[in-house]
């Protein structure tokens, strides 16, 4: 958990809110699906019940159709016409028995029926004729209804499509329950005893076979009652239970579907005969599909919540940790008091706004001072104050300037103002210099300019290398055009002095010195126009070795830059041998001056402690003994190579010690996830941008790769010991997350941490 856990909790709460929103939507969808599933199940159950109703009513219609056929049967009509007491028409009865037998073989609802002939007091059944009804009663009778009541209520009573409710029935020794369909014949019989009567006895099991579809599908019950509430048929429920249900005030008899207890009760009423069909479906069976949806939904929801919570924890830590580190840095810089009574974002916003405002002000100030910085850079360059090329490049980058390696320096003087220093004259000169700069910039947009006093302008031209001792033709043309243009347009007369071309930026100071000498020569000889340094070559009684050149040579050798040192010496030699005519004594004095320069260097501690001190001292002493200037030059180069080699060796030793210091610091602090390049640079007190190239120069590998290697080496050792989990090891070796640790481990060692541990444990 981060040190500043409040921010972590805020991130976590926001992720949980985002996680809860789709969970609520999923819950609403789940409730909707449950409701739809329940509705579909109820509709299917109603459809199933209506199907059973239709089948039962069709079968009862077949029974009714059978009785109507009997009413039209000629044999039965003939038998009904015989008077009571006459001799039985045995043949007619036999023939009627044969006809009705076929009905019982094709319809299971007509398995048990009889026809009662009142005039003969005979009962005809499929396959038998009972000349005495009491004989039929003995084999087939209603339990609880004696023979006399049976004859009175059933045989001797007129019936019009009457159905006797379900009641216990004994048929040839087998007890069951049955309903009885009664129809008197002829059909228009209303009162008294009718000539004949047809009774169809439908067994309860036969009715149950039609109603068993719902009971088999859901394991519930089905009950059918007539309009008076008498039971017609039932499956899976007893008579007492159905009576308790119908008598309960909580049960709504008019409702199509309702939950009663643990059952869904569906009730439909037949419009044809008023029968009420009720089905009870257990809740668990009805909700079987819904329960599957519920189980899947809850499983997915719980898994999503757990995964989302884990992801929220990881993301909250990953997102809050960098902000906490940034807060720590901000508090170290601005103090903890700035955050009192404010949240982290307000604190960061306020301080970052301060930083941006300060940075903007600094940027504006730098932009405002950029011309001054450029002017200072050019003046230092012309004065030869830079000790090495790297220093020139760094200063040029700061001034947003980049000079080419070759070019030349020119000084432009405004004529006619020498010795004048009044305010009016100075203002006029300022305006003239501004016109000169503008005109020169229009002629050559790559030129770099700086002021040299009130009446002089220094210009640095960049061009391709020119022939030794020659000036660049294009530069001379630009200067001549400048002189012509400013005189024609503004009546300003100028004298331009051009130094020789230089082949390296540090030599711009030499070209500048040549331009100064050329301008002094032009003023002394009252020359106008454009003059080149070669125009001033005369026999000289002095040699060329200015103080600034000596200081540059010393600084370059102390920096260990042998190439730049040789270039400076070559410039000195070219100036004295090519542009001056020196006597033998002047050459000897020049060699002595150079010898003195190297003796000054040798007195410094860095060289005095070297093992090569005596050898180098002797070589310096041999410089004046050389016969020719070329020999002197060779000895000087050899001395400089030895001195620069000592500097490079000391640099390498210093760099090696610094790298070792970095390694020790990394070994000590590798477990800190906030170990950055900035902290390492702070520890060794070197600029952040320099330590990484330095480390790679000494070791051959990047500093970041070395830090990763140290961490993974320690991680591998912990994996081999098997003391900690992979996540714990990741935290102990300085990784913010186990995912980045696993990825780095596999990239460097080629296998995941778990596989590496398993392989070492097996070995």
ZIRA-V725399 format. One record per pair of residues at least 24 apart in sequence whose ideal C-beta (glycine too) atoms are under 6 Angstrom apart, sorted by the first residue. I is the first residue (numbers start at 1). GAP is how many residues later the second one is. Records with the same first field share a line. If there is no record, write none. Layout:
# ZIRA-V725399
I: GAP / GAP
This chain:
# ZIRA-V725399
2: 318 / 319 / 322
4: 320
7: 313 / 337
8: 308 / 312
11: 305 / 308 / 309
12: 300 / 304
15: 297
19: 289
30: 267
33: 260
34: 256
37: 252 / 253
38: 252
41: 245
42: 215
45: 221 / 236
46: 220
48: 165 / 166
49: 217 / 228 / 230
52: 158 / 159 / 161
53: 224
55: 155
56: 154
57: 215
59: 50
63: 46 / 118 / 137
67: 116 / 131
70: 128
71: 114 / 115 / 116
79: 38
80: 115 / 116
82: 37
84: 35
88: 32
93: 36
96: 28
97: 27 / 32
100: 26
101: 25 / 26
108: 98
109: 93
112: 89
113: 87
114: 85
115: 83
116: 39 / 81
117: 79
118: 75 / 77
139: 33
140: 31
141: 29
142: 25 / 27
143: 25 / 27
156: 37
158: 26 / 31 / 36
159: 24 / 25
165: 65 / 66
166: 65 / 66
176: 27 / 28
177: 27
178: 24 / 25 / 26
179: 53
207: 26
208: 27
211: 24
214: 65
218: 63 / 67
219: 66
220: 60 / 61 / 62
221: 59
222: 57
223: 55
224: 51 / 53
225: 51
226: 49
227: 47
373: 26
374: 25 / 27
375: 75
378: 72
379: 71
381: 127
382: 127 / 130
384: 125 / 164 / 168
387: 168 / 172
388: 171 / 173
392: 113
403: 102
404: 58
405: 99
406: 59 / 97
407: 54 / 55 / 56
408: 53 / 64 / 67 / 91 / 93 / 103
409: 51 / 90 / 99 / 102 / 103 / 106
410: 49 / 69 / 86 / 88 / 105
411: 45 / 47 / 86 / 104 / 108
412: 45 / 82 / 84
413: 42 / 43 / 82
414: 41 / 80
415: 78 / 80
417: 38
426: 28
429: 25 / 26
432: 60
433: 24
435: 55
439: 43 / 46 / 47
440: 42
443: 35 / 38
444: 34
465: 38
466: 35
469: 65
471: 27 / 61
476: 54
479: 51
480: 50
495: 27 / 33
496: 34
497: 25 / 34
498: 34
499: 34
500: 33
504: 63
507: 64
510: 61
537: 42
539: 42
540: 40
543: 33 / 39 / 43 / 47
544: 31 / 32
545: 48
550: 47
557: 44 / 86
560: 84 / 87 / 88
562: 79 / 82
565: 75
569: 67
573: 60
591: 32 / 33 / 41
592: 32
594: 42
595: 25 / 28 / 29
598: 41
607: 39
610: 36
616: 26
655: 39 / 43
656: 42
658: 26
659: 36 / 39
666: 41 / 44
670: 40 / 41 / 64
671: 61 / 63
672: 62
673: 61 / 63
712: 33 / 36
719: 34 / 37 / 38
720: 40
726: 27
